[in-house]
Each structure stands twice: as structure tokens, then as C-alpha cells.
Amino acid sequence: MLLRKFTTTTQRAVDLTYVHKLAGKLFPQPKTTKEWSKYALSQEQCDQFHVDGFLPGIKVANEEQVETLRQELELLYDRDHPDFAKWYAFDCDCPTEDPRDNLFHSLGAWRLSHAFHDIIWSPQIRMAAYQLLGEHSFSLLHDQLFCKPASDGGVVAWHQDFSYWTWTKPRAHLTCWIGLDDVDESNGCLWYVPGSHRWGLLPMTGLAGSDMDTVKQVLDTEQQRQLNENKEAAVLSAGYATLHHPLMMHGSYGNASTRQRRATVVNMMREGVVSNCEGRDMGGFPSLPNGKEMSSHACYPRLVNEVEMVLMEEACGGVRNGEASVELDMEEFVRDMSELRHRERLTEYKHLH
């Protein structure tokens, strides 16, 4: 299949990095408390997130919106895209001549595509973030594309998102994973271990590759048992999402079906999260001085304003997540990092002996 070149000049009229609001009309926005209320999570949903660490079945995009995202995704596979330099990372795990051939994992689509830019302002995503992160402003950390072709054995190994985000602090983040196709066990849907968000921060053991279970080398016996016996599949229709805690243990198996499995991810962080990236190789991400609030940079736009927060609060009636570990807590972050270093030393010792 030949790549269709990106030639529409009107789509490049502005640099989307600096557009911190909707760039188009694909995701209409609520204007009143009543309009916002239809996106509010129930107390039962917030309680489920609190207990399990994830919440599936949240409708983020309708059929028209999903189809537009799929069409723009086709343009984003093009290595000759005129805004290619705006990617934070492109096809970073399995480089191929045609990115459709293997697991496609890229970061930064919101800077290149109007549809992927505007989905981060989806009312459902923003309302859920307001309720689950606590009644504060929040910002985009980054977005991702995870696409698996049909009959592809590539996996996204078991991992915790925050283990890749310690270049920010403290931990006050939320992930929204959105299927652009119907996803189930056969084509590589997301899997979770309920309650694993209380395991603490674990060392990174790799993301993409052939070994789904590499993480077991840093798990204790009980954690391994839970991963083996209690894991749950997040089966979703196209346009639906699952939300999860930054310490949630999750991953996806290979696509054994004859269907594609395309997904986009929106990762958010609460107001008050600051940079912790000095001395690190940030790749394509902009580097901020340590202690600088992330939302002060154009690449980490705020996703809600004060007027919207008033309407959201009225709309949800004070219903929100009670999980303290999603809240802003610097002392907890310091404890997590200390425990992480201890686990890493133990893992290194086991490998040497």
C-alpha cells in the first residue's frame, strides 16, 4: 500500500504546539453545567478506579471522530511528513521500512495532526481527569500511538507508566488509552492486574519485544501469583477508553487476529508536577530546569481553565476518586524513589549471584 503524501496546506497554517485549545470542530465542547454533567463519572466508577486502579468502558469518540483519527493516522505513518521533526519519538521500538509492518509506537502526534491534537481536549477525557486527579488544573504530559498490524506477535510487555516518567515529580498522573479499533484478547487488547497500583514503583524492565513477562524478575512471589491468576482483559469497542493509575501494572499481547489494532493514548499530570529531568537524556522532549512547573512550557499545555473547572465541579457534584496516591504528594514520591533504588540493587545482586 502506497503512503499518501501530506499535501493539505490549510492543515499546516499554524504550529499546533502553540494551539492550547481546539484547533478544529471535531470535538464540540460543553458550555453549561448540564452539558458537562453527561460526561461525569459516577461514584461507583470512581470507587472502581480507587479499588482496581483502572476504569474501562469510557466512551471518548463517536464513529465520525474515530474515522477521522484513522484517516489522519495514515498520514502520520509517512516518514516524509513535512512536520516529521515535531515527533518526540517515531517508530522507536521496531524501526521498519514501512511503520505498518510491526508494532508502531510513536509520541507527539498532537503536534502534527489536528484530530490527534483535539482529542486531548475531548470532554470525556477532561472530565474524567478532573474527577480522578482531584479538583485542580491539569496538563498534557504527552500522547502516544500504539498500533499493531494483523497477525503480528509484537507485545507491549508488563510495565508501569510512571517508571518511564520519573523525569517529572511527584507522581500525580493519569493515563487514558483509547482504541481506534474494536479490541479484544485476539488482537492485542490491554490487560491489567487489578490492585497492582499499590505494589509501589518498580524498576523498568522493557516495553516492546518478544518477552511479555520480563517484569517478573522484579516481582515478589505474591505479585507474580496475582499477575498469573488475576489479570483482566480490557475489551473495548472503537472509540472507547480505559483510564488507569500511573502505577498500574498493564501490557498487551501480540495481535493474533486478521484485524488491525490501533490505539492512541493521552497521558496527563496534575497542576504542581515539576521537572526532574536535569542530567537525563530527554531525546525529543524539551528539557526544563529541575523544579520548573511542567505546564510552564508550550509542549505541556494546560487542558482546563478556571471557568471550565467551576462547571465541572457543579456537573459532577463533588464525586471524585479518593485514592490519595494519585494526589500530589512529594514525600510519597521520595519514598517511592528510595524503594525503587532498593529494588534495583536487589535485582542487580540476584543477577550477579
C-alpha positions as CSV (number, residue, x, y, z in Angstrom):
1,M,0.0,0.0,0.0
2,L,1.5,3.3,-1.0
3,L,1.8,6.1,1.5
4,R,-0.4,9.1,0.8
5,K,1.6,12.2,1.0
6,F,0.6,15.1,3.3
7,T,-0.3,17.9,0.9
8,T,-3.1,19.9,2.5
9,T,-1.6,23.3,3.1
10,T,-4.5,24.5,5.3
11,Q,-3.7,21.8,7.9
12,R,-0.3,23.4,8.3
13,A,-1.4,27.0,8.8
14,V,-0.3,27.1,12.4
15,D,2.1,25.2,14.7
16,L,-0.2,23.1,16.8
17,T,2.3,23.0,19.6
18,Y,1.2,26.6,20.4
19,V,-2.5,26.0,20.0
20,H,-3.7,25.3,23.5
21,K,-7.3,24.9,22.7
22,L,-9.3,23.1,20.0
23,A,-7.8,23.5,16.5
24,G,-11.0,22.3,14.8
25,K,-14.6,21.3,15.3
26,L,-14.2,17.6,15.7
27,F,-14.8,17.5,19.5
28,P,-17.6,20.0,20.4
29,Q,-17.2,21.4,23.9
30,P,-19.8,21.6,26.7
31,K,-20.8,25.2,27.6
32,T,-23.1,24.6,30.6
33,T,-23.2,22.6,33.8
34,K,-26.0,20.4,32.3
35,E,-23.9,19.7,29.2
36,W,-20.8,18.8,31.3
37,S,-22.9,16.5,33.5
38,K,-23.4,13.9,30.8
39,Y,-19.6,13.3,30.9
40,A,-19.3,13.0,34.7
41,L,-18.1,9.7,36.2
42,S,-20.4,8.2,38.8
43,Q,-19.4,7.5,42.4
44,E,-19.4,3.8,41.5
45,Q,-16.9,4.4,38.7
46,C,-14.6,6.5,40.9
47,D,-14.8,3.8,43.6
48,Q,-13.9,1.1,41.0
49,F,-10.9,3.2,39.9
50,H,-9.9,3.6,43.6
51,V,-10.0,-0.2,44.2
52,D,-8.8,-1.7,40.9
53,G,-6.5,1.1,39.7
54,F,-8.2,1.2,36.3
55,L,-11.6,2.0,34.7
56,P,-12.6,0.6,31.3
57,G,-15.5,1.3,29.0
58,I,-15.4,5.1,28.8
59,K,-16.7,6.5,25.5
60,V,-14.3,9.2,24.2
61,A,-15.0,9.3,20.5
62,N,-18.0,8.6,18.2
63,E,-17.8,6.8,14.8
64,E,-17.1,10.0,12.8
65,Q,-14.4,11.1,15.2
66,V,-12.8,7.6,15.2
67,E,-12.8,7.5,11.4
68,T,-11.2,11.0,11.2
69,L,-8.5,9.8,13.6
70,R,-7.8,6.7,11.5
71,Q,-7.5,8.8,8.3
72,E,-5.0,11.2,9.9
73,L,-3.1,8.2,11.4
74,E,-2.5,7.1,7.8
75,L,-0.8,10.4,7.1
76,L,1.3,10.1,10.3
77,Y,3.0,6.9,9.1
78,D,4.8,8.9,6.4
79,R,8.5,9.5,7.2
80,D,8.4,12.4,4.7
81,H,5.6,14.2,6.6
82,P,6.5,17.9,6.5
83,D,6.3,18.2,10.3
84,F,8.2,15.0,11.0
85,A,10.7,16.9,13.2
86,K,7.9,17.5,15.8
87,W,7.7,13.9,16.8
88,Y,9.2,13.2,20.3
89,A,9.9,9.7,19.0
90,F,8.8,7.9,15.9
91,D,8.6,4.1,15.4
92,C,11.1,4.0,18.3
93,D,10.8,0.3,19.3
94,C,10.7,-1.6,16.0
95,P,12.1,0.6,13.1
96,T,11.0,-0.8,9.7
97,E,10.9,0.4,6.2
98,D,7.1,0.7,6.5
99,P,5.9,1.5,10.0
100,R,2.8,-0.5,9.4
101,D,4.9,-3.7,9.3
102,N,5.4,-4.1,13.1
103,L,4.4,-2.6,16.4
104,F,4.3,1.2,15.8
105,H,4.9,3.2,18.9
106,S,5.3,7.0,18.5
107,L,5.0,10.0,20.7
108,G,3.9,13.5,19.9
109,A,1.1,13.1,17.3
110,W,-0.8,16.1,18.9
111,R,1.8,18.4,17.4
112,L,1.3,17.2,13.8
113,S,-2.4,16.2,13.4
114,H,-5.5,18.3,14.0
115,A,-7.5,15.3,15.1
116,F,-4.9,13.9,17.5
117,H,-4.3,17.4,18.8
118,D,-8.0,17.9,19.5
119,I,-8.8,14.5,21.1
120,I,-6.7,15.6,24.1
121,W,-9.5,18.2,24.6
122,S,-12.2,15.5,24.4
123,P,-14.8,16.5,27.1
124,Q,-14.9,12.9,28.4
125,I,-11.2,12.7,28.9
126,R,-11.0,16.1,30.6
127,M,-14.0,15.5,32.9
128,A,-12.5,12.1,34.0
129,A,-9.1,13.7,34.6
130,Y,-10.8,16.4,36.7
131,Q,-12.5,13.8,38.9
132,L,-9.7,11.3,39.1
133,L,-6.8,13.7,39.6
134,G,-8.6,15.9,42.1
135,E,-10.3,19.2,41.6
136,H,-7.3,21.0,40.2
137,S,-6.0,22.1,36.8
138,F,-4.1,19.5,34.8
139,S,-1.9,19.4,31.8
140,L,-0.8,17.1,28.9
141,L,2.4,15.2,29.6
142,H,2.4,13.5,26.1
143,D,0.4,11.4,23.8
144,Q,1.2,8.1,22.2
145,L,0.3,5.9,19.3
146,F,0.4,2.1,19.7
147,C,-0.6,0.3,16.5
148,K,-0.3,-3.4,15.8
149,P,-0.8,-4.9,12.3
150,A,-2.8,-8.0,11.8
151,S,-1.1,-11.3,12.7
152,D,1.7,-9.6,14.5
153,G,3.4,-11.2,17.5
154,G,4.8,-8.0,19.0
155,V,3.9,-7.3,22.6
156,V,3.9,-4.4,24.9
157,A,5.4,-6.0,28.0
158,W,4.0,-5.7,31.5
159,H,5.0,-2.3,32.9
160,Q,4.0,0.8,35.0
161,D,3.7,4.1,33.2
162,F,5.3,6.1,35.9
163,S,8.5,4.1,35.8
164,Y,9.1,6.0,32.5
165,W,8.0,9.4,33.9
166,T,10.4,9.9,36.9
167,W,11.7,12.9,34.9
168,T,8.7,14.6,36.5
169,K,7.8,14.7,40.1
170,P,5.9,14.0,42.2
171,R,3.5,11.3,40.9
172,A,0.2,12.8,40.1
173,H,-0.6,11.4,36.6
174,L,-3.4,9.7,34.7
175,T,-3.4,7.6,31.5
176,C,-6.3,7.4,29.0
177,W,-5.9,4.6,26.5
178,I,-8.3,4.8,23.5
179,G,-9.0,2.1,21.0
180,L,-9.3,3.2,17.3
181,D,-10.4,-0.3,16.5
182,D,-12.6,-2.9,18.4
183,V,-10.1,-4.5,20.7
184,D,-10.2,-7.9,22.5
185,E,-7.9,-10.8,23.5
186,S,-7.4,-11.9,19.9
187,N,-6.0,-8.6,18.5
188,G,-3.9,-7.4,21.4
189,C,-6.1,-5.5,23.9
190,L,-4.8,-4.1,27.1
191,W,-4.5,-6.3,30.2
192,Y,-4.4,-5.2,33.8
193,V,-3.7,-6.7,37.2
194,P,-6.4,-5.3,39.5
195,G,-5.0,-3.7,42.6
196,S,-1.4,-3.7,41.3
197,H,-1.3,0.1,41.6
198,R,-0.5,-0.5,45.3
199,W,2.7,-2.5,44.5
200,G,4.9,0.5,44.7
201,L,7.2,1.8,42.0
202,L,9.1,-0.9,40.2
203,P,12.3,-0.8,38.1
204,M,11.8,-0.6,34.3
205,T,12.3,-4.0,32.6
206,G,11.5,-3.0,29.0
207,L,8.4,-2.1,27.0
208,A,8.4,-3.6,23.5
209,G,9.8,-7.0,22.5
210,S,9.0,-10.7,22.5
211,D,9.0,-11.4,26.2
212,M,5.8,-10.2,27.8
213,D,6.8,-11.4,31.3
214,T,10.2,-9.8,31.8
215,V,8.8,-7.8,34.7
216,K,8.5,-11.0,36.8
217,Q,12.2,-10.7,37.7
218,V,11.4,-7.7,39.9
219,L,8.2,-9.0,41.4
220,D,7.8,-10.9,44.6
221,T,6.1,-14.3,44.8
222,E,2.7,-12.9,45.7
223,Q,2.8,-10.3,42.9
224,Q,3.8,-13.0,40.4
225,R,0.8,-15.0,41.5
226,Q,-1.6,-12.1,41.1
227,L,-0.2,-11.4,37.6
228,N,-0.6,-15.0,36.6
229,E,-4.0,-15.6,38.1
230,N,-5.9,-12.3,38.4
231,K,-5.1,-10.4,35.2
232,E,-8.1,-9.0,33.3
233,A,-8.6,-8.0,29.7
234,A,-9.9,-4.6,28.8
235,V,-12.2,-5.5,25.8
236,L,-13.4,-2.2,24.2
237,S,-15.3,-1.0,21.1
238,A,-13.6,1.5,18.9
239,G,-13.8,5.0,20.4
240,Y,-13.9,3.7,24.0
241,A,-11.2,4.1,26.5
242,T,-9.7,2.7,29.7
243,L,-8.3,5.0,32.4
244,H,-5.5,3.9,34.7
245,H,-3.3,4.9,37.6
246,P,0.3,5.7,36.9
247,L,1.5,2.6,38.9
248,M,-1.0,0.2,37.3
249,M,0.7,-3.0,36.0
250,H,-0.5,-3.4,32.4
251,G,0.6,-4.6,29.0
252,S,-0.8,-6.2,25.8
253,Y,-0.1,-9.4,24.0
254,G,0.5,-9.8,20.3
255,N,-2.2,-9.4,17.6
256,A,-3.1,-13.0,16.5
257,S,-6.2,-11.8,14.5
258,T,-6.7,-10.8,10.9
259,R,-7.6,-7.3,12.1
260,Q,-5.5,-4.2,12.9
261,R,-5.3,-2.9,16.5
262,R,-4.7,0.8,16.5
263,A,-4.8,2.9,19.7
264,T,-3.9,6.4,20.9
265,V,-3.0,7.3,24.5
266,V,-3.3,10.6,26.3
267,N,-1.1,11.0,29.4
268,M,-1.9,13.8,31.8
269,M,-0.5,15.3,35.0
270,R,-1.9,17.4,37.7
271,E,-1.1,21.0,38.4
272,G,2.1,21.3,40.5
273,V,4.1,18.5,38.8
274,V,7.6,19.8,38.1
275,S,10.6,18.9,36.1
276,N,13.1,16.3,37.4
277,C,15.0,15.9,34.1
278,E,18.3,17.6,34.6
279,G,21.2,15.2,33.8
280,R,18.9,12.9,31.8
281,D,18.8,12.2,28.0
282,M,15.4,13.6,27.1
283,G,15.5,12.5,23.5
284,G,13.0,14.6,21.6
285,F,11.3,16.0,24.7
286,P,12.1,19.6,25.7
287,S,14.1,19.8,28.9
288,L,13.1,22.1,31.8
289,P,15.3,23.1,34.8
290,N,14.7,21.0,37.8
291,G,11.8,22.3,39.9
292,K,10.2,24.2,37.0
293,E,6.5,23.5,36.6
294,M,5.9,21.4,33.6
295,S,2.9,23.3,32.4
296,S,5.0,26.4,32.0
297,H,6.3,25.0,28.7
298,A,4.3,25.1,25.5
299,C,4.7,21.3,25.0
300,Y,2.8,20.6,28.2
301,P,-0.4,22.6,27.7
302,R,-3.0,23.1,30.4
303,L,-6.1,21.2,29.4
304,V,-8.7,23.0,31.6
305,N,-9.4,26.6,32.6
306,E,-10.9,28.1,35.7
307,V,-14.4,28.6,34.2
308,E,-14.5,25.0,33.0
309,M,-13.4,23.7,36.4
310,V,-16.4,25.6,38.1
311,L,-18.8,24.0,35.6
312,M,-17.1,20.5,36.0
313,E,-17.4,20.8,39.8
314,E,-21.1,21.6,39.6
315,A,-21.6,18.9,37.0
316,C,-20.0,16.1,39.0
317,G,-21.5,17.2,42.3
318,G,-18.2,16.6,44.2
319,V,-17.9,13.0,43.0
320,R,-14.3,12.1,42.6
321,N,-11.6,9.5,43.2
322,G,-10.5,9.1,46.8
323,E,-7.1,7.4,46.0
324,A,-4.5,9.5,47.8
325,S,-1.6,8.1,45.8
326,V,-2.9,9.8,42.6
327,E,-2.8,13.1,44.5
328,L,0.2,15.5,44.7
329,D,2.5,14.1,47.4
330,M,6.2,14.9,47.3
331,E,7.0,12.8,50.4
332,E,5.4,9.8,48.8
333,F,7.4,10.4,45.6
334,V,10.7,10.5,47.6
335,R,9.7,7.2,49.4
336,D,8.9,5.6,46.0
337,M,12.3,6.6,44.6
338,S,14.1,5.3,47.6
339,E,12.3,2.0,47.4
340,L,12.9,1.9,43.6
341,R,16.7,2.2,44.1
342,H,16.5,-0.6,46.8
343,R,14.6,-2.9,44.4
344,E,17.1,-2.1,41.6
345,R,20.0,-3.0,43.9
346,L,18.3,-6.3,44.8
347,T,17.7,-7.1,41.2
348,E,21.3,-6.4,40.3
349,Y,22.5,-8.6,43.2
350,K,20.4,-11.5,42.0
351,H,21.8,-11.2,38.5
352,L,25.4,-11.2,39.9
353,H,24.8,-14.2,42.2
